Amino acid sequence: MALLIAFLLWCGLLVLCWPLALLVAVLLPVLWLIALPFRLAGIVIGASFALIRALLFLPARLLGGRAG
């Protein structure tokens, strides 16, 4: 749904100011490629925190504590 809204907004920008819309169409993949390593780093950091949390709560889970 968000992709459809973004496409409709881009079409509106194309009607209002086509040079800006073409600039957005060219620069958006470049910005996505620049942001990709930061997104991957965020996924790795989130996964490592989940692993640490699972290791810290393992004794409580083994002893019958509530699942949290």
CHARMM-style PDB file with segment names, atoms N, HN, CA, C and O in Angstrom:
ATOM      1  N   MET     1       0.823  -1.185   0.000  1.00  0.00      PROA
ATOM      2  CA  MET     1       0.000   0.000   0.000  1.00  0.00      PROA
ATOM      3  C   MET     1       0.871   1.253   0.000  1.00  0.00      PROA
ATOM      4  O   MET     1       0.558   2.238  -0.669  1.00  0.00      PROA
ATOM      5  N   ALA     2       1.969   1.205   0.759  1.00  0.00      PROA
ATOM      6  HN  ALA     2       2.223   0.405   1.302  1.00  0.00      PROA
ATOM      7  CA  ALA     2       2.861   2.363   0.813  1.00  0.00      PROA
ATOM      8  C   ALA     2       3.516   2.601  -0.542  1.00  0.00      PROA
ATOM      9  O   ALA     2       3.760   3.743  -0.932  1.00  0.00      PROA
ATOM     10  N   LEU     3       3.794   1.530  -1.245  1.00  0.00      PROA
ATOM     11  HN  LEU     3       3.596   0.603  -0.929  1.00  0.00      PROA
ATOM     12  CA  LEU     3       4.390   1.677  -2.580  1.00  0.00      PROA
ATOM     13  C   LEU     3       3.428   2.352  -3.546  1.00  0.00      PROA
ATOM     14  O   LEU     3       3.835   3.176  -4.366  1.00  0.00      PROA
ATOM     15  N   LEU     4       2.153   2.000  -3.447  1.00  0.00      PROA
ATOM     16  HN  LEU     4       1.822   1.331  -2.782  1.00  0.00      PROA
ATOM     17  CA  LEU     4       1.143   2.626  -4.304  1.00  0.00      PROA
ATOM     18  C   LEU     4       1.009   4.112  -3.991  1.00  0.00      PROA
ATOM     19  O   LEU     4       0.901   4.929  -4.905  1.00  0.00      PROA
ATOM     20  N   ILE     5       1.015   4.465  -2.718  1.00  0.00      PROA
ATOM     21  HN  ILE     5       1.103   3.801  -1.976  1.00  0.00      PROA
ATOM     22  CA  ILE     5       0.926   5.872  -2.329  1.00  0.00      PROA
ATOM     23  C   ILE     5       2.151   6.635  -2.808  1.00  0.00      PROA
ATOM     24  O   ILE     5       2.031   7.756  -3.304  1.00  0.00      PROA
ATOM     25  N   ALA     6       3.324   6.038  -2.664  1.00  0.00      PROA
ATOM     26  HN  ALA     6       3.421   5.128  -2.262  1.00  0.00      PROA
ATOM     27  CA  ALA     6       4.539   6.698  -3.136  1.00  0.00      PROA
ATOM     28  C   ALA     6       4.498   6.894  -4.650  1.00  0.00      PROA
ATOM     29  O   ALA     6       4.924   7.933  -5.155  1.00  0.00      PROA
ATOM     30  N   PHE     7       3.988   5.900  -5.370  1.00  0.00      PROA
ATOM     31  HN  PHE     7       3.642   5.057  -4.960  1.00  0.00      PROA
ATOM     32  CA  PHE     7       3.890   6.028  -6.824  1.00  0.00      PROA
ATOM     33  C   PHE     7       2.906   7.127  -7.221  1.00  0.00      PROA
ATOM     34  O   PHE     7       3.163   7.893  -8.149  1.00  0.00      PROA
ATOM     35  N   LEU     8       1.785   7.198  -6.516  1.00  0.00      PROA
ATOM     36  HN  LEU     8       1.577   6.576  -5.762  1.00  0.00      PROA
ATOM     37  CA  LEU     8       0.809   8.249  -6.813  1.00  0.00      PROA
ATOM     38  C   LEU     8       1.359   9.634  -6.502  1.00  0.00      PROA
ATOM     39  O   LEU     8       1.108  10.587  -7.239  1.00  0.00      PROA
ATOM     40  N   LEU     9       2.104   9.742  -5.418  1.00  0.00      PROA
ATOM     41  HN  LEU     9       2.308   8.968  -4.819  1.00  0.00      PROA
ATOM     42  CA  LEU     9       2.741  11.029  -5.106  1.00  0.00      PROA
ATOM     43  C   LEU     9       3.766  11.398  -6.170  1.00  0.00      PROA
ATOM     44  O   LEU     9       3.878  12.562  -6.555  1.00  0.00      PROA
ATOM     45  N   TRP    10       4.514  10.404  -6.645  1.00  0.00      PROA
ATOM     46  HN  TRP    10       4.423   9.459  -6.332  1.00  0.00      PROA
ATOM     47  CA  TRP    10       5.486  10.685  -7.701  1.00  0.00      PROA
ATOM     48  C   TRP    10       4.792  11.108  -8.988  1.00  0.00      PROA
ATOM     49  O   TRP    10       5.271  11.999  -9.690  1.00  0.00      PROA
ATOM     50  N   CYS    11       3.659  10.469  -9.302  1.00  0.00      PROA
ATOM     51  HN  CYS    11       3.271   9.746  -8.732  1.00  0.00      PROA
ATOM     52  CA  CYS    11       2.903  10.869 -10.501  1.00  0.00      PROA
ATOM     53  C   CYS    11       2.394  12.301 -10.368  1.00  0.00      PROA
ATOM     54  O   CYS    11       2.407  13.059 -11.337  1.00  0.00      PROA
ATOM     55  N   GLY    12       1.951  12.669  -9.183  1.00  0.00      PROA
ATOM     56  HN  GLY    12       1.940  12.053  -8.395  1.00  0.00      PROA
ATOM     57  CA  GLY    12       1.537  14.046  -8.954  1.00  0.00      PROA
ATOM     58  C   GLY    12       2.684  15.018  -9.115  1.00  0.00      PROA
ATOM     59  O   GLY    12       2.519  16.100  -9.678  1.00  0.00      PROA
ATOM     60  N   LEU    13       3.856  14.627  -8.616  1.00  0.00      PROA
ATOM     61  HN  LEU    13       3.990  13.748  -8.159  1.00  0.00      PROA
ATOM     62  CA  LEU    13       5.040  15.468  -8.791  1.00  0.00      PROA
ATOM     63  C   LEU    13       5.429  15.543 -10.263  1.00  0.00      PROA
ATOM     64  O   LEU    13       5.899  16.582 -10.728  1.00  0.00      PROA
ATOM     65  N   LEU    14       5.240  14.461 -10.990  1.00  0.00      PROA
ATOM     66  HN  LEU    14       4.859  13.617 -10.613  1.00  0.00      PROA
ATOM     67  CA  LEU    14       5.542  14.460 -12.426  1.00  0.00      PROA
ATOM     68  C   LEU    14       4.648  15.449 -13.177  1.00  0.00      PROA
ATOM     69  O   LEU    14       5.093  16.114 -14.112  1.00  0.00      PROA
ATOM     70  N   VAL    15       3.409  15.537 -12.765  1.00  0.00      PROA
ATOM     71  HN  VAL    15       3.048  14.997 -12.005  1.00  0.00      PROA
ATOM     72  CA  VAL    15       2.492  16.476 -13.412  1.00  0.00      PROA
ATOM     73  C   VAL    15       2.850  17.911 -13.041  1.00  0.00      PROA
ATOM     74  O   VAL    15       2.819  18.800 -13.892  1.00  0.00      PROA
ATOM     75  N   LEU    16       3.191  18.139 -11.767  1.00  0.00      PROA
ATOM     76  HN  LEU    16       3.216  17.417 -11.076  1.00  0.00      PROA
ATOM     77  CA  LEU    16       3.447  19.501 -11.310  1.00  0.00      PROA
ATOM     78  C   LEU    16       4.817  20.024 -11.724  1.00  0.00      PROA
ATOM     79  O   LEU    16       4.946  21.164 -12.170  1.00  0.00      PROA
ATOM     80  N   CYS    17       5.825  19.192 -11.574  1.00  0.00      PROA
ATOM     81  HN  CYS    17       5.720  18.266 -11.212  1.00  0.00      PROA
ATOM     82  CA  CYS    17       7.191  19.651 -11.855  1.00  0.00      PROA
ATOM     83  C   CYS    17       7.994  18.448 -12.365  1.00  0.00      PROA
ATOM     84  O   CYS    17       8.616  17.739 -11.575  1.00  0.00      PROA
ATOM     85  N   TRP    18       7.980  18.221 -13.666  1.00  0.00      PROA
ATOM     86  HN  TRP    18       7.474  18.797 -14.308  1.00  0.00      PROA
ATOM     87  CA  TRP    18       8.593  17.010 -14.201  1.00  0.00      PROA
ATOM     88  C   TRP    18      10.117  16.950 -14.039  1.00  0.00      PROA
ATOM     89  O   TRP    18      10.643  15.847 -13.893  1.00  0.00      PROA
ATOM     90  N   PRO    19      10.868  18.080 -14.056  1.00  0.00      PROA
ATOM     91  CA  PRO    19      12.312  17.913 -13.835  1.00  0.00      PROA
ATOM     92  C   PRO    19      12.642  17.410 -12.424  1.00  0.00      PROA
ATOM     93  O   PRO    19      13.562  16.613 -12.239  1.00  0.00      PROA
ATOM     94  N   LEU    20      11.884  17.882 -11.444  1.00  0.00      PROA
ATOM     95  HN  LEU    20      11.137  18.529 -11.595  1.00  0.00      PROA
ATOM     96  CA  LEU    20      12.099  17.410 -10.080  1.00  0.00      PROA
ATOM     97  C   LEU    20      11.714  15.942  -9.944  1.00  0.00      PROA
ATOM     98  O   LEU    20      12.382  15.191  -9.233  1.00  0.00      PROA
ATOM     99  N   ALA    21      10.650  15.526 -10.613  1.00  0.00      PROA
ATOM    100  HN  ALA    21      10.107  16.135 -11.190  1.00  0.00      PROA
ATOM    101  CA  ALA    21      10.239  14.126 -10.563  1.00  0.00      PROA
ATOM    102  C   ALA    21      11.292  13.216 -11.200  1.00  0.00      PROA
ATOM    103  O   ALA    21      11.557  12.124 -10.697  1.00  0.00      PROA
ATOM    104  N   LEU    22      11.881  13.659 -12.290  1.00  0.00      PROA
ATOM    105  HN  LEU    22      11.666  14.546 -12.699  1.00  0.00      PROA
ATOM    106  CA  LEU    22      12.943  12.860 -12.910  1.00  0.00      PROA
ATOM    107  C   LEU    22      14.189  12.804 -12.031  1.00  0.00      PROA
ATOM    108  O   LEU    22      14.863  11.776 -11.971  1.00  0.00      PROA
ATOM    109  N   LEU    23      14.493  13.903 -11.354  1.00  0.00      PROA
ATOM    110  HN  LEU    23      13.945  14.738 -11.403  1.00  0.00      PROA
ATOM    111  CA  LEU    23      15.624  13.916 -10.423  1.00  0.00      PROA
ATOM    112  C   LEU    23      15.388  12.944  -9.271  1.00  0.00      PROA
ATOM    113  O   LEU    23      16.296  12.223  -8.856  1.00  0.00      PROA
ATOM    114  N   VAL    24      14.159  12.936  -8.761  1.00  0.00      PROA
ATOM    115  HN  VAL    24      13.422  13.521  -9.098  1.00  0.00      PROA
ATOM    116  CA  VAL    24      13.818  11.989  -7.692  1.00  0.00      PROA
ATOM    117  C   VAL    24      13.938  10.555  -8.198  1.00  0.00      PROA
ATOM    118  O   VAL    24      14.446   9.689  -7.486  1.00  0.00      PROA
ATOM    119  N   ALA    25      13.476  10.296  -9.421  1.00  0.00      PROA
ATOM    120  HN  ALA    25      13.063  11.000 -10.000  1.00  0.00      PROA
ATOM    121  CA  ALA    25      13.539   8.943  -9.970  1.00  0.00      PROA
ATOM    122  C   ALA    25      14.974   8.477 -10.160  1.00  0.00      PROA
ATOM    123  O   ALA    25      15.248   7.280 -10.076  1.00  0.00      PROA
ATOM    124  N   VAL    26      15.889   9.396 -10.415  1.00  0.00      PROA
ATOM    125  HN  VAL    26      15.667  10.368 -10.483  1.00  0.00      PROA
ATOM    126  CA  VAL    26      17.295   9.036 -10.600  1.00  0.00      PROA
ATOM    127  C   VAL    26      18.010   8.894  -9.253  1.00  0.00      PROA
ATOM    128  O   VAL    26      18.816   7.981  -9.074  1.00  0.00      PROA
ATOM    129  N   LEU    27      17.723   9.784  -8.314  1.00  0.00      PROA
ATOM    130  HN  LEU    27      17.069  10.526  -8.459  1.00  0.00      PROA
ATOM    131  CA  LEU    27      18.456   9.792  -7.053  1.00  0.00      PROA
ATOM    132  C   LEU    27      17.945   8.781  -6.027  1.00  0.00      PROA
ATOM    133  O   LEU    27      18.694   8.387  -5.133  1.00  0.00      PROA
ATOM    134  N   LEU    28      16.700   8.357  -6.137  1.00  0.00      PROA
ATOM    135  HN  LEU    28      16.092   8.677  -6.864  1.00  0.00      PROA
ATOM    136  CA  LEU    28      16.159   7.428  -5.145  1.00  0.00      PROA
ATOM    137  C   LEU    28      16.914   6.096  -5.086  1.00  0.00      PROA
ATOM    138  O   LEU    28      17.201   5.635  -3.981  1.00  0.00      PROA
ATOM    139  N   PRO    29      17.251   5.454  -6.207  1.00  0.00      PROA
ATOM    140  CA  PRO    29      18.048   4.214  -6.099  1.00  0.00      PROA
ATOM    141  C   PRO    29      19.444   4.446  -5.515  1.00  0.00      PROA
ATOM    142  O   PRO    29      19.979   3.589  -4.813  1.00  0.00      PROA
ATOM    143  N   VAL    30      20.026   5.601  -5.808  1.00  0.00      PROA
ATOM    144  HN  VAL    30      19.591   6.298  -6.378  1.00  0.00      PROA
ATOM    145  CA  VAL    30      21.350   5.910  -5.260  1.00  0.00      PROA
ATOM    146  C   VAL    30      21.267   6.057  -3.747  1.00  0.00      PROA
ATOM    147  O   VAL    30      22.112   5.534  -3.021  1.00  0.00      PROA
ATOM    148  N   LEU    31      20.247   6.771  -3.273  1.00  0.00      PROA
ATOM    149  HN  LEU    31      19.560   7.196  -3.863  1.00  0.00      PROA
ATOM    150  CA  LEU    31      20.072   6.931  -1.824  1.00  0.00      PROA
ATOM    151  C   LEU    31      19.771   5.595  -1.153  1.00  0.00      PROA
ATOM    152  O   LEU    31      20.216   5.344  -0.033  1.00  0.00      PROA
ATOM    153  N   TRP    32      19.012   4.734  -1.843  1.00  0.00      PROA
ATOM    154  HN  TRP    32      18.651   4.938  -2.753  1.00  0.00      PROA
ATOM    155  CA  TRP    32      18.721   3.417  -1.283  1.00  0.00      PROA
ATOM    156  C   TRP    32      20.006   2.598  -1.133  1.00  0.00      PROA
ATOM    157  O   TRP    32      20.194   1.909  -0.130  1.00  0.00      PROA
ATOM    158  N   LEU    33      20.890   2.675  -2.136  1.00  0.00      PROA
ATOM    159  HN  LEU    33      20.737   3.235  -2.951  1.00  0.00      PROA
ATOM    160  CA  LEU    33      22.159   1.943  -2.052  1.00  0.00      PROA
ATOM    161  C   LEU    33      23.055   2.488  -0.946  1.00  0.00      PROA
ATOM    162  O   LEU    33      23.778   1.727  -0.304  1.00  0.00      PROA
ATOM    163  N   ILE    34      23.015   3.791  -0.721  1.00  0.00      PROA
ATOM    164  HN  ILE    34      22.427   4.409  -1.243  1.00  0.00      PROA
ATOM    165  CA  ILE    34      23.814   4.376   0.358  1.00  0.00      PROA
ATOM    166  C   ILE    34      23.268   3.941   1.721  1.00  0.00      PROA
ATOM    167  O   ILE    34      24.045   3.684   2.641  1.00  0.00      PROA
ATOM    168  N   ALA    35      21.941   3.857   1.858  1.00  0.00      PROA
ATOM    169  HN  ALA    35      21.310   4.065   1.111  1.00  0.00      PROA
ATOM    170  CA  ALA    35      21.328   3.509   3.136  1.00  0.00      PROA
ATOM    171  C   ALA    35      21.376   2.010   3.439  1.00  0.00      PROA
ATOM    172  O   ALA    35      21.198   1.616   4.592  1.00  0.00      PROA
ATOM    173  N   LEU    36      21.609   1.184   2.447  1.00  0.00      PROA
ATOM    174  HN  LEU    36      21.754   1.505   1.511  1.00  0.00      PROA
ATOM    175  CA  LEU    36      21.566  -0.267   2.631  1.00  0.00      PROA
ATOM    176  C   LEU    36      22.549  -0.791   3.689  1.00  0.00      PROA
ATOM    177  O   LEU    36      22.147  -1.616   4.509  1.00  0.00      PROA
ATOM    178  N   PRO    37      23.812  -0.355   3.711  1.00  0.00      PROA
ATOM    179  CA  PRO    37      24.700  -0.870   4.765  1.00  0.00      PROA
ATOM    180  C   PRO    37      24.244  -0.501   6.173  1.00  0.00      PROA
ATOM    181  O   PRO    37      24.444  -1.275   7.109  1.00  0.00      PROA
ATOM    182  N   PHE    38      23.632   0.676   6.336  1.00  0.00      PROA
ATOM    183  HN  PHE    38      23.469   1.305   5.576  1.00  0.00      PROA
ATOM    184  CA  PHE    38      23.148   1.067   7.654  1.00  0.00      PROA
ATOM    185  C   PHE    38      21.960   0.225   8.085  1.00  0.00      PROA
ATOM    186  O   PHE    38      21.821  -0.099   9.264  1.00  0.00      PROA
ATOM    187  N   ARG    39      21.100  -0.131   7.135  1.00  0.00      PROA
ATOM    188  HN  ARG    39      21.213   0.132   6.177  1.00  0.00      PROA
ATOM    189  CA  ARG    39      19.979  -1.015   7.457  1.00  0.00      PROA
ATOM    190  C   ARG    39      20.479  -2.401   7.831  1.00  0.00      PROA
ATOM    191  O   ARG    39      19.970  -3.010   8.772  1.00  0.00      PROA
ATOM    192  N   LEU    40      21.472  -2.906   7.104  1.00  0.00      PROA
ATOM    193  HN  LEU    40      21.885  -2.411   6.340  1.00  0.00      PROA
ATOM    194  CA  LEU    40      22.032  -4.221   7.433  1.00  0.00      PROA
ATOM    195  C   LEU    40      22.707  -4.209   8.795  1.00  0.00      PROA
ATOM    196  O   LEU    40      22.603  -5.176   9.550  1.00  0.00      PROA
ATOM    197  N   ALA    41      23.398  -3.120   9.115  1.00  0.00      PROA
ATOM    198  HN  ALA    41      23.483  -2.335   8.502  1.00  0.00      PROA
ATOM    199  CA  ALA    41      24.026  -3.007  10.437  1.00  0.00      PROA
ATOM    200  C   ALA    41      22.957  -2.989  11.526  1.00  0.00      PROA
ATOM    201  O   ALA    41      23.152  -3.584  12.586  1.00  0.00      PROA
ATOM    202  N   GLY    42      21.840  -2.321  11.286  1.00  0.00      PROA
ATOM    203  HN  GLY    42      21.682  -1.837  10.425  1.00  0.00      PROA
ATOM    204  CA  GLY    42      20.754  -2.305  12.257  1.00  0.00      PROA
ATOM    205  C   GLY    42      20.164  -3.686  12.483  1.00  0.00      PROA
ATOM    206  O   GLY    42      19.827  -4.048  13.610  1.00  0.00      PROA
ATOM    207  N   ILE    43      20.040  -4.454  11.412  1.00  0.00      PROA
ATOM    208  HN  ILE    43      20.313  -4.160  10.497  1.00  0.00      PROA
ATOM    209  CA  ILE    43      19.525  -5.817  11.549  1.00  0.00      PROA
ATOM    210  C   ILE    43      20.489  -6.674  12.362  1.00  0.00      PROA
ATOM    211  O   ILE    43      20.065  -7.444  13.223  1.00  0.00      PROA
ATOM    212  N   VAL    44      21.784  -6.540  12.089  1.00  0.00      PROA
ATOM    213  HN  VAL    44      22.129  -5.914  11.390  1.00  0.00      PROA
ATOM    214  CA  VAL    44      22.792  -7.328  12.808  1.00  0.00      PROA
ATOM    215  C   VAL    44      22.819  -6.949  14.287  1.00  0.00      PROA
ATOM    216  O   VAL    44      22.901  -7.824  15.149  1.00  0.00      PROA
ATOM    217  N   ILE    45      22.751  -5.661  14.583  1.00  0.00      PROA
ATOM    218  HN  ILE    45      22.685  -4.951  13.883  1.00  0.00      PROA
ATOM    219  CA  ILE    45      22.768  -5.223  15.980  1.00  0.00      PROA
ATOM    220  C   ILE    45      21.515  -5.692  16.704  1.00  0.00      PROA
ATOM    221  O   ILE    45      21.588  -6.137  17.849  1.00  0.00      PROA
ATOM    222  N   GLY    46      20.365  -5.594  16.044  1.00  0.00      PROA
ATOM    223  HN  GLY    46      20.305  -5.232  15.113  1.00  0.00      PROA
ATOM    224  CA  GLY    46      19.128  -6.085  16.657  1.00  0.00      PROA
ATOM    225  C   GLY    46      19.173  -7.583  16.926  1.00  0.00      PROA
ATOM    226  O   GLY    46      18.707  -8.044  17.967  1.00  0.00      PROA
ATOM    227  N   ALA    47      19.731  -8.337  15.994  1.00  0.00      PROA
ATOM    228  HN  ALA    47      20.110  -7.962  15.148  1.00  0.00      PROA
ATOM    229  CA  ALA    47      19.838  -9.784  16.187  1.00  0.00      PROA
ATOM    230  C   ALA    47      20.802 -10.131  17.311  1.00  0.00      PROA
ATOM    231  O   ALA    47      20.559 -11.066  18.074  1.00  0.00      PROA
ATOM    232  N   SER    48      21.895  -9.383  17.418  1.00  0.00      PROA
ATOM    233  HN  SER    48      22.092  -8.623  16.798  1.00  0.00      PROA
ATOM    234  CA  SER    48      22.844  -9.666  18.506  1.00  0.00      PROA
ATOM    235  C   SER    48      22.236  -9.333  19.865  1.00  0.00      PROA
ATOM    236  O   SER    48      22.487 -10.046  20.836  1.00  0.00      PROA
ATOM    237  N   PHE    49      21.436  -8.257  19.958  1.00  0.00      PROA
ATOM    238  HN  PHE    49      21.232  -7.678  19.169  1.00  0.00      PROA
ATOM    239  CA  PHE    49      20.753  -7.961  21.222  1.00  0.00      PROA
ATOM    240  C   PHE    49      19.731  -9.041  21.553  1.00  0.00      PROA
ATOM    241  O   PHE    49      19.569  -9.397  22.720  1.00  0.00      PROA
ATOM    242  N   ALA    50      19.039  -9.569  20.542  1.00  0.00      PROA
ATOM    243  HN  ALA    50      19.171  -9.280  19.594  1.00  0.00      PROA
ATOM    244  CA  ALA    50      18.087 -10.648  20.780  1.00  0.00      PROA
ATOM    245  C   ALA    50      18.795 -11.902  21.274  1.00  0.00      PROA
ATOM    246  O   ALA    50      18.279 -12.608  22.140  1.00  0.00      PROA
ATOM    247  N   LEU    51      19.974 -12.180  20.728  1.00  0.00      PROA
ATOM    248  HN  LEU    51      20.393 -11.606  20.024  1.00  0.00      PROA
ATOM    249  CA  LEU    51      20.743 -13.344  21.183  1.00  0.00      PROA
ATOM    250  C   LEU    51      21.196 -13.166  22.624  1.00  0.00      PROA
ATOM    251  O   LEU    51      21.098 -14.099  23.421  1.00  0.00      PROA
ATOM    252  N   ILE    52      21.687 -11.992  22.966  1.00  0.00      PROA
ATOM    253  HN  ILE    52      21.767 -11.235  22.319  1.00  0.00      PROA
ATOM    254  CA  ILE    52      22.121 -11.735  24.345  1.00  0.00      PROA
ATOM    255  C   ILE    52      20.946 -11.846  25.298  1.00  0.00      PROA
ATOM    256  O   ILE    52      21.078 -12.409  26.385  1.00  0.00      PROA
ATOM    257  N   ARG    53      19.781 -11.307  24.897  1.00  0.00      PROA
ATOM    258  HN  ARG    53      19.674 -10.849  24.014  1.00  0.00      PROA
ATOM    259  CA  ARG    53      18.597 -11.387  25.744  1.00  0.00      PROA
ATOM    260  C   ARG    53      18.182 -12.850  25.938  1.00  0.00      PROA
ATOM    261  O   ARG    53      17.827 -13.255  27.045  1.00  0.00      PROA
ATOM    262  N   ALA    54      18.226 -13.633  24.869  1.00  0.00      PROA
ATOM    263  HN  ALA    54      18.513 -13.304  23.970  1.00  0.00      PROA
ATOM    264  CA  ALA    54      17.853 -15.047  24.977  1.00  0.00      PROA
ATOM    265  C   ALA    54      18.813 -15.794  25.895  1.00  0.00      PROA
ATOM    266  O   ALA    54      18.391 -16.650  26.672  1.00  0.00      PROA
ATOM    267  N   LEU    55      20.095 -15.476  25.811  1.00  0.00      PROA
ATOM    268  HN  LEU    55      20.439 -14.781  25.179  1.00  0.00      PROA
ATOM    269  CA  LEU    55      21.068 -16.137  26.688  1.00  0.00      PROA
ATOM    270  C   LEU    55      20.886 -15.734  28.148  1.00  0.00      PROA
ATOM    271  O   LEU    55      21.058 -16.556  29.048  1.00  0.00      PROA
ATOM    272  N   LEU    56      20.540 -14.476  28.383  1.00  0.00      PROA
ATOM    273  HN  LEU    56      20.400 -13.808  27.652  1.00  0.00      PROA
ATOM    274  CA  LEU    56      20.348 -14.026  29.761  1.00  0.00      PROA
ATOM    275  C   LEU    56      19.086 -14.600  30.384  1.00  0.00      PROA
ATOM    276  O   LEU    56      19.060 -14.857  31.588  1.00  0.00      PROA
ATOM    277  N   PHE    57      18.042 -14.808  29.596  1.00  0.00      PROA
ATOM    278  HN  PHE    57      18.062 -14.600  28.618  1.00  0.00      PROA
ATOM    279  CA  PHE    57      16.791 -15.334  30.125  1.00  0.00      PROA
ATOM    280  C   PHE    57      16.710 -16.855  30.078  1.00  0.00      PROA
ATOM    281  O   PHE    57      15.720 -17.432  30.528  1.00  0.00      PROA
ATOM    282  N   LEU    58      17.730 -17.509  29.542  1.00  0.00      PROA
ATOM    283  HN  LEU    58      18.534 -17.040  29.177  1.00  0.00      PROA
ATOM    284  CA  LEU    58      17.700 -18.968  29.442  1.00  0.00      PROA
ATOM    285  C   LEU    58      17.573 -19.658  30.797  1.00  0.00      PROA
ATOM    286  O   LEU    58      16.769 -20.583  30.913  1.00  0.00      PROA
ATOM    287  N   PRO    59      18.331 -19.257  31.844  1.00  0.00      PROA
ATOM    288  CA  PRO    59      18.160 -19.945  33.138  1.00  0.00      PROA
ATOM    289  C   PRO    59      16.730 -19.817  33.697  1.00  0.00      PROA
ATOM    290  O   PRO    59      16.197 -20.771  34.264  1.00  0.00      PROA
ATOM    291  N   ALA    60      16.128 -18.663  33.537  1.00  0.00      PROA
ATOM    292  HN  ALA    60      16.561 -17.888  33.076  1.00  0.00      PROA
ATOM    293  CA  ALA    60      14.766 -18.488  34.042  1.00  0.00      PROA
ATOM    294  C   ALA    60      13.780 -19.357  33.261  1.00  0.00      PROA
ATOM    295  O   ALA    60      12.845 -19.916  33.834  1.00  0.00      PROA
ATOM    296  N   ARG    61      13.994 -19.462  31.974  1.00  0.00      PROA
ATOM    297  HN  ARG    61      14.753 -19.008  31.508  1.00  0.00      PROA
ATOM    298  CA  ARG    61      13.097 -20.301  31.174  1.00  0.00      PROA
ATOM    299  C   ARG    61      13.259 -21.775  31.541  1.00  0.00      PROA
ATOM    300  O   ARG    61      12.284 -22.527  31.570  1.00  0.00      PROA
ATOM    301  N   LEU    62      14.496 -22.179  31.820  1.00  0.00      PROA
ATOM    302  HN  LEU    62      15.288 -21.568  31.796  1.00  0.00      PROA
ATOM    303  CA  LEU    62      14.729 -23.582  32.189  1.00  0.00      PROA
ATOM    304  C   LEU    62      14.133 -23.902  33.559  1.00  0.00      PROA
ATOM    305  O   LEU    62      13.719 -25.035  33.805  1.00  0.00      PROA
ATOM    306  N   LEU    63      14.088 -22.911  34.448  1.00  0.00      PROA
ATOM    307  HN  LEU    63      14.424 -21.991  34.248  1.00  0.00      PROA
ATOM    308  CA  LEU    63      13.548 -23.124  35.776  1.00  0.00      PROA
ATOM    309  C   LEU    63      12.035 -22.918  35.833  1.00  0.00      PROA
ATOM    310  O   LEU    63      11.437 -23.036  36.903  1.00  0.00      PROA
ATOM    311  N   GLY    64      11.423 -22.617  34.717  1.00  0.00      PROA
ATOM    312  HN  GLY    64      11.908 -22.522  33.848  1.00  0.00      PROA
ATOM    313  CA  GLY    64       9.961 -22.529  34.668  1.00  0.00      PROA
ATOM    314  C   GLY    64       9.415 -21.131  34.854  1.00  0.00      PROA
ATOM    315  O   GLY    64       8.262 -20.973  35.256  1.00  0.00      PROA
ATOM    316  N   GLY    65      10.199 -20.124  34.577  1.00  0.00      PROA
ATOM    317  HN  GLY    65      11.135 -20.253  34.250  1.00  0.00      PROA
ATOM    318  CA  GLY    65       9.695 -18.761  34.687  1.00  0.00      PROA
ATOM    319  C   GLY    65       8.731 -18.442  33.570  1.00  0.00      PROA
ATOM    320  O   GLY    65       8.609 -19.187  32.598  1.00  0.00      PROA
ATOM    321  N   ARG    66       8.040 -17.311  33.724  1.00  0.00      PROA
ATOM    322  HN  ARG    66       8.138 -16.705  34.514  1.00  0.00      PROA
ATOM    323  CA  ARG    66       7.104 -16.895  32.685  1.00  0.00      PROA
ATOM    324  C   ARG    66       7.847 -16.524  31.419  1.00  0.00      PROA
ATOM    325  O   ARG    66       8.948 -15.976  31.474  1.00  0.00      PROA
ATOM    326  N   ALA    67       7.248 -16.823  30.279  1.00  0.00      PROA
ATOM    327  HN  ALA    67       6.354 -17.269  30.235  1.00  0.00      PROA
ATOM    328  CA  ALA    67       7.842 -16.435  29.012  1.00  0.00      PROA
ATOM    329  C   ALA    67       7.610 -14.941  28.813  1.00  0.00      PROA
ATOM    330  O   ALA    67       6.488 -14.458  28.972  1.00  0.00      PROA
ATOM    331  N   GLY    68       8.677 -14.202  28.463  1.00  0.00      PROA
ATOM    332  HN  GLY    68       9.588 -14.594  28.334  1.00  0.00      PROA
ATOM    333  CA  GLY    68       8.520 -12.749  28.329  1.00  0.00      PROA
ATOM    334  C   GLY    68       8.925 -12.345  27.024  1.00  0.00      PROA
ATOM    335  OT1 GLY    68       8.873 -11.159  26.701  1.00  0.00      PROA
TER     336      GLY     68
END
